[in-house]
Amino acid sequence: MIRSRNVACLLAMVIAGLNAGAQQITGSIRGTVQDPSSAFVQSASVSAKQTETGLTRTATTDPSGAYVLLELPVGHYELQVEAKGFQKYIQRGITLNVNETATIPVHLVVGAANQQVQVMSDAQLIQGTVTSLGKTVSEREVLDLPLNGRNFTQLGLLQPGVVPLTPGLYAAGGSLRSGQAYAVNGQRPESNNFLIDGANNFNGVDAGFVLRPPVDAITEFRILTHNASAEFGQSLGSTTNIITRSGTNRFHSAVWEFLRNDIFDATNYFAATTEPLKQNQFGGTFGGPIQKDKTFFFAYYEGFRNRQGETDSSTVPSAAERTGDFSALCTAGFSGGFCNDQRQQLFNIFFNTPYPNNQLPQPFNSISQGLLKYFPLPNNGPNVFTSTQIVRQDSNQGGVRIDHYLSPSDILNFRYGISDGTQFNPIPTSGSTVPGFPVGQEQRAQTFVAQETHTFSPSMIGVFRFSFLRNKFLYGQHTSDTTPAELGFGYTPSLDLAVGPPSIQVAGYTTIGDPITGPRNTYENAYDFSGSLSWVLGRHELKFGGGYQRLQVNALQGIASNGFFVFAPPPIVPDSFASFLFGQPVVFLQGLGDFERGIRGNAVNSYVQDTFKATSRLTLNLGLRYDLPFPYTEIKNRQTLWVPGRQSTVMPDAPSGLLYPGDKGVPAGLIPTFKKGFAPRVGFAWDPTGSAKWLVTSAYGVFYEPYYTGQGGPLQSPISAPPYLQTPQVSFPNFADPFNGNPPISGEFSKPLTNLTLAANLPLPYSQDWDLNIQRSFGSDLLFEIGYVGTKGTKLPRMIEANPAIYIPGFDNSTNPPSPISTSGNADRRRKYSGCTLDPTTVCDYSSTGLITGIANSSYNALETSLRKRFSHGISFLASYTYSKSIDDSSTFNLTGSASKPLAGENDLAQNPFDVGAERGRSLFDARHRFVLSYQWSLPFWRQPHGWYQQILGNWQANGIVTLMTGTPFTVFDGNDFSVQGSAPEISGFFSNRPNVVADPNNGPKTTSAWLNPNAFQRITQDPNSPVQQFGSASRNIAQGPGYADWDFSLFKNIRVAESKELQFRAEFFNLLNHTNFRLPDSDMNSPTFNQILEAQPPRLMQLALKFSF
């Protein structure tokens, strides 16, 4: 009765558990016991003992001779089997990995119980009951493979189906949150989930991981890439689970120092000298018993100090252009002072008259002349400025883990980790690409995990876990001595934290000024409660679980608080810098009001999973997961919804269409709660021969992802929530005084409103995954896999222009046409829901409106293969090859400046807002071919040296990672508003028009000065007599970027100092062959450096290290 009550209580806890779920951090051992005649042995006693701690679990075989040992901590095990009339069977050398089931068949020998059969062997490579795809990186691989910056997230790139967003990512220069960002099996990079010891390590604000412990504190790295079981959710992509090291019955420790310096490095392709570098990475670990066989501890610390030069190249105005001489723009030559190609001729936009020889008359705008000092003079060609700036990054992190065996039935685990980091970047990852506008970052992240594992019986084990994550992140903490007023502007900054010059974007040239998305201060707390129950019931291995997650985010997000100007050439002035000299911007916007937000979120999930051993050769995996994420709320209801035609009763003076929580049909979270999140998972594993050398698996699953949290605030971006926070946009403003002496009043509606909000029926995104995989083992250490992998993403979030300008037939080059037709100047008045007419005396309600919708889709199909050799005879390796095609109509959802959007050539705003489906094309991360080889090789020379020369030449180890990948695609933009749609800088920051394509763009010279076919594109020309709007024919992501080839290599020397003490010397080389890997070319046709490659990935880098273990 007591036992029944215990089970009932635990089941109640699991089912009612209020999205983390009880992600597994353990493994299992299963198999069958047979006698010499291959008959199954019933009632045999099976025990597994963890050699590091003495933990022992027991089981008894059923009538079919089968046994299962559940929820075993990862580590090394010894298996013992005893049965009446047979010799005792002992097998050592078993390594148990996380989320894996080790299959160990046992063949008993007839004899006395005091006799023994001893076997030294690991488990079978083929896991006969697992249908998910993914791989475990062992502790040896984690410690020994060359990882730049000792960043464990790079290990994910070893797997098939994983594509990096920025190949060759290295330690300095990225965000403090940055790891190796990657897309997995066609899913977006922000759709990956990260766990440490099964607990959340995921940053809910901008989709990155929080803590990055040193590799010496990690016992293994497991990434599930496709069709995970029902216990895993919360993401459409991969789930990465890091298992930290624990203490053992022996004290063990290690200290290390990794040194990098520019004297070891090669020179970047675009740099004149070696980039400055001084980097030290140092730390130590210490672990052991507090009480033998009872309580264990493990602690770590690592410090990181980096001063690294980064070479950046930017497009800047030439010396002649700074004086108004644009004659170089006309490559067709002049006739009578007029360019032979009208598209290269500058015109007076007011009188439609040409400027002779493209010479602009002076004087220029006085403010523009004052801002010229922020544009450096070119030093690398007529329009390129190249410089090397020092990025400073410091961090300290530490953690401790306690494991306590309370009783034979109860295990307690506790872990605490903390990381502090600061960074100063003279050239930020968004905003200006020239010196003068530095950005600082500061972060403190903390996590705590407590877990109990309770054994109700050998066949029933329960796990309860609580975790807490706290994350503080400050970005863009910079204040300049120069105010907008000192530069001649007639408006004032709206946020005191970051006063400085306005951000000025001159299309085709570098942006000057601070990033418009700063400062950004976020304070995040995440609470997770989860539980699971594993129960072996005959041939069924059942698992029930559930979880509750509570998210709190308090954020301050500055938006263009110093103002943001966009200069883009009107149709008759094909150079935006000419517009800048005359002080004629096309758009100005400035964030005003309350920049703070208090976001709250809750999510619940539950699941059931059945691993059913249908026959000795066939296993069925049947699971069902239910996800219930509640829409995010704001503590003061500072959120808005946009439904054209409806009038708010909460805010009666709001423009029509703007609704608030409390309005009819508008809940606190703005959108209805999605209650149909049922996600089935089914699969089978079939051994066609019964030899355990072949395995055929196939699986299908549905995966849901919680509502995307966006940048700076979940879903409802702080860019726009009028009247609390609004970003008034002025088209063709007065440069000196954009608001004409009437700045908007905070708390009132500033018309026309630039709106950014949610679709009222925003759905929950989901993915369908399916695969077919064949495995074949050779011997005990070699495994080959080949398979087909498919995914289909549906209802994915994307941004659209929901208030597009309606085209009026006809087109006029002037800004003051004689009749009402389409111009760039009247784009806002032509918008579908503008609330005004073409009469310039009427006031419009809305200008551009960005709407977060769930209309994006994706598809992925791949052939994925791997060949893995488990470590034996001094060598191990993993070779992975992927042939794939990834297609979508939007590869990422984020706002301007997001760290999760590191690739150029992507604009989430569709070119034609009336035909969003036309955006379908190759994904940003579509790498058709990708091959990765990782290896470890203990050189076979004098492994037990005797003489002095053997001491020198013996005990060396070589390790490496070889990567080959075809280039990823990118989009070519026109950079002008020839479609007269107007600009949407709050969404994209630039126009989305693409050119016409007249030839194969990828049939080009493939040089740094001209990558694509220079004759492949023609700029858009509008037909005045056309009854329909003209858009460019070039499709999204039509161009192919450079490929990538890299060989990272390390060489170790292990020196045995004493029986339990070892000194290790390491020399590590990243990009050993110093192969130049180019980044994407300039993709803006309006830029003087269009089609040129200006930057390359890092050259060969070298790292030296000493590590002492005892």
DAQUI-V818271 format. One record per residue. N is the residue number from 1. RES is the residue in one letter. PSI is psi as a letter, one per 40 degrees, with the letter a starting at -180 (* if undefined). Layout:
# DAQUI-V818271
n=<N/N>
res=<RES/RES>
psi=<PSI/PSI>
This chain:
# DAQUI-V818271
n=<1/2/3/4/5/6/7/8/9/10/11/12/13/14/15/16/17/18/19/20/21/22/23/24/25/26/27/28/29/30/31/32/33/34/35/36/37/38/39/40/41/42/43/44/45/46/47/48/49/50/51/52/53/54/55/56/57/58/59/60/61/62/63/64/65/66/67/68/69/70/71/72/73/74/75/76/77/78/79/80/81/82/83/84/85/86/87/88/89/90/91/92/93/94/95/96/97/98/99/100/101/102/103/104/105/106/107/108/109/110/111/112/113/114/115/116/117/118/119/120/121/122/123/124/125/126/127/128/129/130/131/132/133/134/135/136/137/138/139/140/141/142/143/144/145/146/147/148/149/150/151/152/153/154/155/156/157/158/159/160/161/162/163/164/165/166/167/168/169/170/171/172/173/174/175/176/177/178/179/180/181/182/183/184/185/186/187/188/189/190/191/192/193/194/195/196/197/198/199/200/201/202/203/204/205/206/207/208/209/210/211/212/213/214/215/216/217/218/219/220/221/222/223/224/225/226/227/228/229/230/231/232/233/234/235/236/237/238/239/240/241/242/243/244/245/246/247/248/249/250/251/252/253/254/255/256/257/258/259/260/261/262/263/264/265/266/267/268/269/270/271/272/273/274/275/276/277/278/279/280/281/282/283/284/285/286/287/288/289/290/291/292/293/294/295/296/297/298/299/300/301/302/303/304/305/306/307/308/309/310/311/312/313/314/315/316/317/318/319/320/321/322/323/324/325/326/327/328/329/330/331/332/333/334/335/336/337/338/339/340/341/342/343/344/345/346/347/348/349/350/351/352/353/354/355/356/357/358/359/360/361/362/363/364/365/366/367/368/369/370/371/372/373/374/375/376/377/378/379/380/381/382/383/384/385/386/387/388/389/390/391/392/393/394/395/396/397/398/399/400/401/402/403/404/405/406/407/408/409/410/411/412/413/414/415/416/417/418/419/420/421/422/423/424/425/426/427/428/429/430/431/432/433/434/435/436/437/438/439/440/441/442/443/444/445/446/447/448/449/450/451/452/453/454/455/456/457/458/459/460/461/462/463/464/465/466/467/468/469/470/471/472/473/474/475/476/477/478/479/480/481/482/483/484/485/486/487/488/489/490/491/492/493/494/495/496/497/498/499/500/501/502/503/504/505/506/507/508/509/510/511/512/513/514/515/516/517/518/519/520/521/522/523/524/525/526/527/528/529/530/531/532/533/534/535/536/537/538/539/540/541/542/543/544/545/546/547/548/549/550/551/552/553/554/555/556/557/558/559/560/561/562/563/564/565/566/567/568/569/570/571/572/573/574/575/576/577/578/579/580/581/582/583/584/585/586/587/588/589/590/591/592/593/594/595/596/597/598/599/600/601/602/603/604/605/606/607/608/609/610/611/612/613/614/615/616/617/618/619/620/621/622/623/624/625/626/627/628/629/630/631/632/633/634/635/636/637/638/639/640/641/642/643/644/645/646/647/648/649/650/651/652/653/654/655/656/657/658/659/660/661/662/663/664/665/666/667/668/669/670/671/672/673/674/675/676/677/678/679/680/681/682/683/684/685/686/687/688/689/690/691/692/693/694/695/696/697/698/699/700/701/702/703/704/705/706/707/708/709/710/711/712/713/714/715/716/717/718/719/720/721/722/723/724/725/726/727/728/729/730/731/732/733/734/735/736/737/738/739/740/741/742/743/744/745/746/747/748/749/750/751/752/753/754/755/756/757/758/759/760/761/762/763/764/765/766/767/768/769/770/771/772/773/774/775/776/777/778/779/780/781/782/783/784/785/786/787/788/789/790/791/792/793/794/795/796/797/798/799/800/801/802/803/804/805/806/807/808/809/810/811/812/813/814/815/816/817/818/819/820/821/822/823/824/825/826/827/828/829/830/831/832/833/834/835/836/837/838/839/840/841/842/843/844/845/846/847/848/849/850/851/852/853/854/855/856/857/858/859/860/861/862/863/864/865/866/867/868/869/870/871/872/873/874/875/876/877/878/879/880/881/882/883/884/885/886/887/888/889/890/891/892/893/894/895/896/897/898/899/900/901/902/903/904/905/906/907/908/909/910/911/912/913/914/915/916/917/918/919/920/921/922/923/924/925/926/927/928/929/930/931/932/933/934/935/936/937/938/939/940/941/942/943/944/945/946/947/948/949/950/951/952/953/954/955/956/957/958/959/960/961/962/963/964/965/966/967/968/969/970/971/972/973/974/975/976/977/978/979/980/981/982/983/984/985/986/987/988/989/990/991/992/993/994/995/996/997/998/999/1000/1001/1002/1003/1004/1005/1006/1007/1008/1009/1010/1011/1012/1013/1014/1015/1016/1017/1018/1019/1020/1021/1022/1023/1024/1025/1026/1027/1028/1029/1030/1031/1032/1033/1034/1035/1036/1037/1038/1039/1040/1041/1042/1043/1044/1045/1046/1047/1048/1049/1050/1051/1052/1053/1054/1055/1056/1057/1058/1059/1060/1061/1062/1063/1064/1065/1066/1067/1068/1069/1070/1071/1072/1073/1074/1075/1076/1077/1078/1079/1080/1081/1082/1083/1084/1085/1086/1087/1088/1089/1090/1091/1092/1093/1094/1095/1096/1097/1098/1099/1100/1101/1102/1103/1104/1105/1106/1107/1108/1109/1110>
res=<M/I/R/S/R/N/V/A/C/L/L/A/M/V/I/A/G/L/N/A/G/A/Q/Q/I/T/G/S/I/R/G/T/V/Q/D/P/S/S/A/F/V/Q/S/A/S/V/S/A/K/Q/T/E/T/G/L/T/R/T/A/T/T/D/P/S/G/A/Y/V/L/L/E/L/P/V/G/H/Y/E/L/Q/V/E/A/K/G/F/Q/K/Y/I/Q/R/G/I/T/L/N/V/N/E/T/A/T/I/P/V/H/L/V/V/G/A/A/N/Q/Q/V/Q/V/M/S/D/A/Q/L/I/Q/G/T/V/T/S/L/G/K/T/V/S/E/R/E/V/L/D/L/P/L/N/G/R/N/F/T/Q/L/G/L/L/Q/P/G/V/V/P/L/T/P/G/L/Y/A/A/G/G/S/L/R/S/G/Q/A/Y/A/V/N/G/Q/R/P/E/S/N/N/F/L/I/D/G/A/N/N/F/N/G/V/D/A/G/F/V/L/R/P/P/V/D/A/I/T/E/F/R/I/L/T/H/N/A/S/A/E/F/G/Q/S/L/G/S/T/T/N/I/I/T/R/S/G/T/N/R/F/H/S/A/V/W/E/F/L/R/N/D/I/F/D/A/T/N/Y/F/A/A/T/T/E/P/L/K/Q/N/Q/F/G/G/T/F/G/G/P/I/Q/K/D/K/T/F/F/F/A/Y/Y/E/G/F/R/N/R/Q/G/E/T/D/S/S/T/V/P/S/A/A/E/R/T/G/D/F/S/A/L/C/T/A/G/F/S/G/G/F/C/N/D/Q/R/Q/Q/L/F/N/I/F/F/N/T/P/Y/P/N/N/Q/L/P/Q/P/F/N/S/I/S/Q/G/L/L/K/Y/F/P/L/P/N/N/G/P/N/V/F/T/S/T/Q/I/V/R/Q/D/S/N/Q/G/G/V/R/I/D/H/Y/L/S/P/S/D/I/L/N/F/R/Y/G/I/S/D/G/T/Q/F/N/P/I/P/T/S/G/S/T/V/P/G/F/P/V/G/Q/E/Q/R/A/Q/T/F/V/A/Q/E/T/H/T/F/S/P/S/M/I/G/V/F/R/F/S/F/L/R/N/K/F/L/Y/G/Q/H/T/S/D/T/T/P/A/E/L/G/F/G/Y/T/P/S/L/D/L/A/V/G/P/P/S/I/Q/V/A/G/Y/T/T/I/G/D/P/I/T/G/P/R/N/T/Y/E/N/A/Y/D/F/S/G/S/L/S/W/V/L/G/R/H/E/L/K/F/G/G/G/Y/Q/R/L/Q/V/N/A/L/Q/G/I/A/S/N/G/F/F/V/F/A/P/P/P/I/V/P/D/S/F/A/S/F/L/F/G/Q/P/V/V/F/L/Q/G/L/G/D/F/E/R/G/I/R/G/N/A/V/N/S/Y/V/Q/D/T/F/K/A/T/S/R/L/T/L/N/L/G/L/R/Y/D/L/P/F/P/Y/T/E/I/K/N/R/Q/T/L/W/V/P/G/R/Q/S/T/V/M/P/D/A/P/S/G/L/L/Y/P/G/D/K/G/V/P/A/G/L/I/P/T/F/K/K/G/F/A/P/R/V/G/F/A/W/D/P/T/G/S/A/K/W/L/V/T/S/A/Y/G/V/F/Y/E/P/Y/Y/T/G/Q/G/G/P/L/Q/S/P/I/S/A/P/P/Y/L/Q/T/P/Q/V/S/F/P/N/F/A/D/P/F/N/G/N/P/P/I/S/G/E/F/S/K/P/L/T/N/L/T/L/A/A/N/L/P/L/P/Y/S/Q/D/W/D/L/N/I/Q/R/S/F/G/S/D/L/L/F/E/I/G/Y/V/G/T/K/G/T/K/L/P/R/M/I/E/A/N/P/A/I/Y/I/P/G/F/D/N/S/T/N/P/P/S/P/I/S/T/S/G/N/A/D/R/R/R/K/Y/S/G/C/T/L/D/P/T/T/V/C/D/Y/S/S/T/G/L/I/T/G/I/A/N/S/S/Y/N/A/L/E/T/S/L/R/K/R/F/S/H/G/I/S/F/L/A/S/Y/T/Y/S/K/S/I/D/D/S/S/T/F/N/L/T/G/S/A/S/K/P/L/A/G/E/N/D/L/A/Q/N/P/F/D/V/G/A/E/R/G/R/S/L/F/D/A/R/H/R/F/V/L/S/Y/Q/W/S/L/P/F/W/R/Q/P/H/G/W/Y/Q/Q/I/L/G/N/W/Q/A/N/G/I/V/T/L/M/T/G/T/P/F/T/V/F/D/G/N/D/F/S/V/Q/G/S/A/P/E/I/S/G/F/F/S/N/R/P/N/V/V/A/D/P/N/N/G/P/K/T/T/S/A/W/L/N/P/N/A/F/Q/R/I/T/Q/D/P/N/S/P/V/Q/Q/F/G/S/A/S/R/N/I/A/Q/G/P/G/Y/A/D/W/D/F/S/L/F/K/N/I/R/V/A/E/S/K/E/L/Q/F/R/A/E/F/F/N/L/L/N/H/T/N/F/R/L/P/D/S/D/M/N/S/P/T/F/N/Q/I/L/E/A/Q/P/P/R/L/M/Q/L/A/L/K/F/S/F>
psi=<d/d/d/d/d/d/d/d/d/d/d/d/d/d/d/e/h/*/g/d/i/g/h/h/e/a/i/i/h/i/a/i/h/i/a/d/e/e/i/i/h/i/f/i/h/h/i/h/h/h/d/d/e/e/h/h/i/i/i/h/i/a/d/e/e/i/i/h/h/i/f/h/i/i/a/h/i/h/h/h/h/h/i/h/e/i/i/h/h/h/h/i/f/h/h/h/i/i/e/i/h/h/h/g/i/h/h/i/h/h/a/i/d/e/i/i/h/h/h/g/i/i/i/i/d/h/h/e/e/h/e/i/i/i/i/h/h/i/d/d/d/d/d/d/i/h/h/h/e/f/h/d/e/d/d/d/e/e/i/i/e/h/h/i/d/g/i/f/h/i/d/i/d/i/i/d/e/h/a/h/h/i/h/h/f/e/i/i/d/e/e/i/i/h/i/h/f/e/i/h/f/h/h/e/d/f/f/i/i/c/i/g/i/i/d/e/e/h/d/i/h/h/h/h/e/h/f/i/i/e/e/h/a/e/i/e/b/i/h/h/h/h/h/i/i/i/i/a/e/i/h/i/i/i/i/i/h/h/h/i/i/e/e/e/i/i/h/i/d/e/i/d/i/h/h/i/h/h/h/h/h/i/a/i/i/h/i/a/i/d/h/h/e/d/h/i/i/h/i/i/i/h/i/h/h/h/h/h/h/h/h/i/h/i/h/i/i/i/d/d/d/d/e/e/h/f/d/e/d/g/e/e/i/i/h/f/e/h/h/e/h/d/e/e/h/h/i/h/e/d/e/f/i/i/h/h/f/f/h/h/i/i/i/i/h/d/d/d/d/d/e/d/d/e/h/i/i/i/e/g/i/d/e/h/h/h/i/h/i/h/h/h/h/i/i/h/i/i/i/i/h/h/h/h/g/d/i/e/e/h/h/h/h/i/h/h/i/i/h/h/i/i/i/h/h/d/h/i/e/i/b/i/e/i/i/e/g/i/h/i/i/h/i/h/h/i/i/h/h/h/i/h/h/h/h/d/i/d/e/h/h/i/h/h/h/h/i/h/h/h/h/h/h/h/h/f/g/h/h/i/e/h/i/d/d/e/e/e/i/f/i/i/i/e/h/e/d/g/h/a/i/i/h/h/h/h/h/e/i/i/i/i/i/i/i/e/f/i/i/h/h/i/h/h/h/h/h/h/h/i/i/i/h/h/h/h/g/b/e/h/h/i/h/i/i/i/i/h/h/h/h/h/h/h/i/h/h/h/h/f/d/e/i/h/i/h/h/i/h/i/d/e/g/f/h/d/d/d/d/d/d/e/f/g/i/d/i/i/i/h/h/i/a/h/e/i/i/g/h/h/i/i/i/i/i/i/i/h/h/h/h/h/g/d/i/e/e/h/h/h/h/h/i/h/i/h/h/g/h/i/i/i/i/h/d/e/f/g/i/i/i/h/g/h/e/i/h/h/d/d/g/d/e/i/i/h/e/h/i/i/h/d/i/h/e/h/i/d/e/d/i/i/h/h/e/f/f/h/g/i/h/i/i/i/h/h/h/d/e/e/e/e/e/i/h/h/i/i/i/h/i/h/h/i/h/i/h/h/e/a/h/e/h/h/c/h/i/e/d/h/g/i/e/d/h/i/g/h/h/h/h/f/i/h/d/d/g/d/e/f/e/g/i/i/h/h/e/i/h/h/i/i/h/h/i/h/a/i/h/d/f/h/i/h/i/i/i/h/h/i/i/h/i/h/i/h/i/h/a/e/e/h/h/h/i/h/i/h/h/i/i/h/h/i/f/i/i/i/h/i/h/e/g/i/h/h/h/h/h/i/h/h/e/i/e/g/i/e/i/g/a/h/i/d/d/e/d/d/e/e/i/d/f/d/e/i/a/e/h/e/e/i/h/i/d/i/b/i/h/h/h/h/i/f/e/i/i/i/i/h/h/i/h/h/i/i/h/h/h/i/h/i/f/e/i/i/i/h/h/h/h/h/h/i/h/h/i/i/e/h/e/i/h/i/i/h/e/i/e/e/g/e/i/i/e/h/h/e/h/i/d/h/e/e/g/d/d/e/e/h/a/i/i/d/f/g/h/d/h/h/h/h/h/i/i/h/h/h/h/f/h/g/e/g/i/c/i/d/d/d/d/d/e/i/f/i/h/h/i/i/h/h/h/h/h/i/i/i/i/i/i/h/i/d/e/i/f/e/e/f/e/i/i/g/d/e/d/d/e/i/i/e/i/i/i/i/h/e/i/h/d/e/g/a/d/f/i/d/d/g/d/i/h/e/e/d/i/h/i/h/h/h/h/d/e/h/e/i/i/h/i/i/e/h/i/h/f/d/i/h/i/i/a/h/h/i/h/h/i/i/h/i/h/h/h/h/d/a/d/f/h/h/h/h/h/h/h/h/h/h/f/d/e/f/h/h/h/i/a/i/i/h/e/h/e/e/i/d/f/h/e/i/h/e/i/i/i/i/a/h/i/i/h/i/i/h/h/h/i/*>
